[in-house]
Amino acid sequence: MQRLYDFLRRHPTGVDSFWAVMLLGFSMLWVVQEPVGADPRPLAAGIVLLLCLALALRRRAPEKTLLLVTGIGVAQLAFDIHINPADFAMLVVIYTVAAQGDGHRWASRLALVGGVSAAPLAQVRWPAENVSVPGKVFFTVVLIVPFVLAWVLGDSMRTRRAYFDQLEERASRLEREREAQAKVAVAAERARIARELHDVVAHNVSVMVVQADGAAYVLDTSPEQAKQALETISGTGRQALAEMRRLLGILRTGEPQDSEDYVPQPDVQQIEHLVEQVRAAGLTVDFKVEGTARPLPSGVELTAYRIVQEALTNTRKHGGPDAGASVRLVYFDDGLGLLVEDDGRGAAHELYEDGGADGRGHGLIGMRERVGMVGGTLDAGPRPGGGFRISALLPLKPAH
């Protein structure tokens, strides 16, 4: 039985065939035991067989089965074949045509007209005996109701299915648009990072050139100064090479629109000045530095500054008038830790620049791209009890 159930569930046409066989058997008992009208029983049996066939094929060809049952109904009236259990197939076919009538609305209308007409025509052909006219009218209306309900149910299923199809299409379109916007945001942010890293590398190369010129100038008169200049060139060159390795992985998709993009890039030391600017704008910020400060790679310093800048900017935008924030810099032996927290309006200001509350806003996309460029990790999300937290760990040496 379980195998039969699984088969019928996977094959809807098989379900229809099963019920058609059941209806055929019950209707044949009616043909044998009950009066069928003026014509011979073989004709009634043929009518029953065709109705059950229409029930079995209703999903494969709904319009054709509708025409078939319409012709069968006319034949019943013409050959005096009384109403029988197999006529239930007419209700099922009317429902099917109404439910699947998106492409052929004429079939749905024909099903409704045929269903409404069936009961009055049956009363005219086989009038009820010993029943008053009002009783006949009432009985006819009662017989019309199942046909109308079958059509209404089928049409509502068609409308519901069309509505859900529209919702799925809309959700799919929005998902594609969201992915496209995210890709555009990532590309734009990578182009911006590429420009900034280019400036850092250009600065390092300029320093190397200046030091090389100085070393050449004092090489004969002051060997010690020349040695120091060469050491500076060596360290700066290594740092420039590290920045170049990260730069090579970026595709520049656009050019800067404003000349201010090429101003000298900020570093960790300017974070304190940034905090003072934010305080002057009215946001309470607690700033702490832990550990021993040391020189950091330019890319790491730039990333740290931009993360703090983005976090405080979004706190001012979305945290509310009474929000406060804290910025914590921790120097480890092998990296720099950042922790930016606020006590704003829950996780609501998680909506970073056109982004959504799923943490995929463009602000967070930019942060993750920056942190990924220096081989670090980023964790961003709501704080317990309200507010938002951004935690980042930036290694002093890039991951290879």
N, C-alpha and C positions, 0 to 999 in steps of 0.2 A: 504493500500500500504506500509506503514511504517513497519508493521509486516512482510509482505512478503519480504521486502528488508532485514530486520534483519535476517530472517530465511535463506535467500539465502547466506548472508554474512557469517553466521556461518556454513553453510553446503555446501562446494564446490561441492560435488556430486549433490546436489540439483540445483546448478547453471548450471552444465552441463546438467542435465535433462531438466531444463527450456529451455535452448537454443536448445536442441535436439528436443523438442516438437515444438518450433517455426520453426526450419528448416524443420521438418517433414511436418508441415502444408504448408509451402511455396513450398516444393518440390512436394507435392501431387497436388497442383494446376498446377504445371508444367506438371506432368504426365497426368492430365486430358486434358490440353489445348494444349500441344505441341506434335509433333511426337516424339516417343521414339525409333524408329528403326523397325526392321523387326519382333520382337517378340511381344506377346500380352502385354497389359498394366499391367495385374496382376503381371507378372514377373518383370516389371520395378518398380511397387509399392513395391514388396518384396525387391528389391535392395535398394530402398530409405529407407525402414524401417530398414534394417540391418545397413546401414550407420549411420542413426540417433541413433540406439542403440549403435554403436561403439562410437559415440560422447558422449553419456550419461555415458558410462562405462570406458572412457579413463583414469581416475585417478585411478580407482580400479585395473585395469589389463592392463597396457599400452602395454606390449608385446603381449598379446592375442588379443587386439583390433587391433594392427598392422597386425598380421596375418589375422585377419578377413577382414580388408579393402583391404589387398593384394589379398585375395581370391575373394573379391567382384570386385576389378578392373579387375582381370582375367575373371570373369564371364561376366562383361560388354563387354569386348572385344569378348568373345566367343559367346555371345547371342545377340550381336549387340544392346546393350542398350546404347543410346547416353549419352554424358556428360550432367549431370543435376546438379541443385543447391545442392543436397545432397552430391556431390563429395567434397564440401568444408570441409566435415568431415575428408577427407584424409589429408588436410593441418594441421588441428588441431591435429590429431593423430600423424603425423610426428613431430610436435613441441613437443608434450607431451613425446614421446619416446626419443627424443634428450635431453629434459630437465631432464628426470628421468632415464637416461641410465647408471648410475654409476655401477650398478651391472651386467647389461647385455649389453655390448658394441656391441654385434652382432646385437641387435635390432636397435641400433642407426645407424649402418652402413647399415642395410637392409632398414631402412627408407630413408636414403639418396639415395641409389641406386634406390629404388622404385620411389621416387619422381622425380629423374632425368630421369628415363625411362618412366614415365607416359605420358608426352607430346609427345615424338616421337612415342610411340606406338599408341596413340590416332590419330596422323596425318596419320600414316600408315593405321589404321582401317577406319578412316573417313576423307579422304583427302579433303582439301578445293578446291572448284571448281573455275575455272577461276582465278587462282593465279599462278604466275610464281614460278619457283623453288627457286630463292632467297627469294621471298616473303614467301614461305612455311617455308624455313629455319629460316627466321626472326621471323615468327609467332610461330614456335616451341620453339625458344630460349626465346621468351617473356613468353610462357606458363611454361617453366622450372623455370624461375626466382622465382615465388611465392613459389614453393616447396623448392628450395634451401634456400630462405630467412627464411622460416619456420624452416628448420633444423638448420640453423646458429643461429637464435634467440634462439631456444631451447637449443642448445649446449652451447651458451654463458651464458644462465641462469644457466645451470648445473655447468659450471666453476665458475660463480660468487657465487653460493650457496656453492660450495665446498670451495672457498676462504674464505668466511665469516665464515663457519664452522671451518676452520683451525684457523682463527683469534680468534674466541670465545674459541676454545680449548687452544690456546696459552695463551690468557688472563687469562683463568681459571687456567692453570698450573702456570703462573707467580704469580697469587694471592695466590695459595696454597704455592708456594715457599716463597713468601714474609711473609706470616703468619708463616710459619715454622721458617724462619730466625728471625722474631720478637720474637717468643717463645723461641728460643735458646738464643737470646740476653737477654731477660728478666730472663731466668733461670740462665745464667752466671752472670748477674748483682746481682741477689738475692743471689747467692752463695758467691759473693764477699762481699756483705753487711753483710751476715751472719758471714763471717770470721772476718770482721772489728768489728761488734758488739760483737762477742765473745771475741775479744781482750779487748774491753772496759769493758765488764763484768768481765773478768779475772783480769783486773787491779783493779777494785773496790773490788773484793773479796780479792786480795792480800793486799790492803790497810786495809781492815777490819781485816785480820789476824794479820798484823803488829800492828795495834792499839790495838787489843785484847791482844796480848802478852805484849805490853807496859802497858796497864791498869792492867793486872795481876801482873806485876812487881812492880808498884808504888802504888798498892791499899792500902797497909798498911802504907806506908811512906808518900804519897802525894795524898790524896783523890781528891783534885781539879784536878790534872792532870789526874787521873783516870776517873773523871767525863767528862772532855773534850774529852778523848779518846773514852768513851762510846757514847757521842753525835756524834762524827765523825763516829763511827761505825753505828749508827742509820741512819744518813743522807746518808752515802754511801750505806747502805743496801737498803734503799728505792729506791735510784737511780738505783742500780743493779737490783732490782725487776722490775722496769719499763722497763729497757732494756731487761730483760728476757722475759717479756710479748710480746714485739715486736719480739724477737728472735724466740719464739715458733711458730710463723706464717710463718717461712721461711723454705723451703726445701733446704738442702745443696746438690747440685747436682754434686759437684766436689771438688777436693782438690787443694790447691794452688800449682802452679808449681815452684815458686821461694820463697826462704826464706825471701826475702825482703817484702813479703806480711804481715809479722808478726812484722814489725817495729812499734814503738809507733805511734798511730794515731794522725793526726794534729787536732788543734782546731781553734777557731775564732781568737785567738791572733796571730796565724801564718799566717793569711790571709795577713797582712801587709808585712811580709817577702816574701810571694808568689808574691805580687804585685811588690816588689823590684826586684825579680828574672825576672819577665816578662819585667819590664822596662829595665833591663840590657840586655835582649835579643833584644831590639829595639822597643818595642811597648809602645806607650805613654798611660799611665793609670793614671786617676785621682781617688784618693781614699779618701773617707770621711766616718766618723763614727759619727752618730747622736744619742743623748740620752745617758743615763748613763749606762756604761758597767757593767755587773753583771755576776756571774757564771751561766752557762747554762748546761743543761743535756748533757752528752757526745755525745749521738746520734745526738742531734741538732747541736752541734759544728762541729762534723764530717761531717754532711750533708751540713752545710753552707760552709765549706772549699771546699768540693768536687764540689759543684755547681759553686763556683767562679773559681775553678781550671779548670773545664770543659769548662766554658764559655770563659775564657781568652785563653785557648788552641785553641779553635775553631776560635776565632777572629784572632789569629796569623796564623792559617792554611788557612782560607778562606776570611779574611777581606781585603786582599790586602796590598801592601807595605806602603800606607799612612794612614792606618786605626788607629783610636784612640779609647780608651775604658774608661769607668768610672765604678767604683765600689762604691756602697753606702750601708752601714750597718746602720740600724735604730733599736735601742732598744726601744720596746714598753713595756707597763706594763705587757702584757700577751704574748709577743712573740718577735721574731726577724725577721725583714724585710730585704730582699736582693734585690738589683736592679743592674743588670749588663747590660750595653748598649755599643754599638759601632756604629761607622759611616762608616762601611765597605761597600763593593760593593753591596748595596741594600740588597735583601733577598737571594742572591745567595749562601752565605756561610751558609745558613740554612741547607745545606746538611751535616748533622752530621754523620761522620763515617759510610759510607755505607748506610746511610739512604736516604730519598727522601725529596723533597721540600714540601711535605705534612705535615711536622712536625713530622714524625714518625721515624726519624733517631735513631740509637742505643744510641747516646749521650743523646738525649732527653728522650728516654726510661729509661736510667739509672737515670737521674735526677728525673723523675716522680716516679720511684720506691723508690728512697731515700726519697723524700719529703713525699710520701705516708706512709713510714715506721714510720715517726715521727708525722703523722696526720696533715701535712701541705698542702698548696696549691701551685701550680706552674702555671705560665702563660708565654708562650714563643711564639714569633712571630716577624715578620718584624716591624720595626719602621716606622712611617710616615716620608717620605723624605729620606729613605734609612737606611741601617744598621739593627741591630738585637737587641732585648730586651728580657731579662729573668728577671722575677719578681717572688719572692718566699716569702711566709709568713710561718714561722716555729713557732708553739706554744711552750711555755715553758712547758706545760703539755700535754702529749699525749691524743688524742681523744679516748674515750672508746665506 
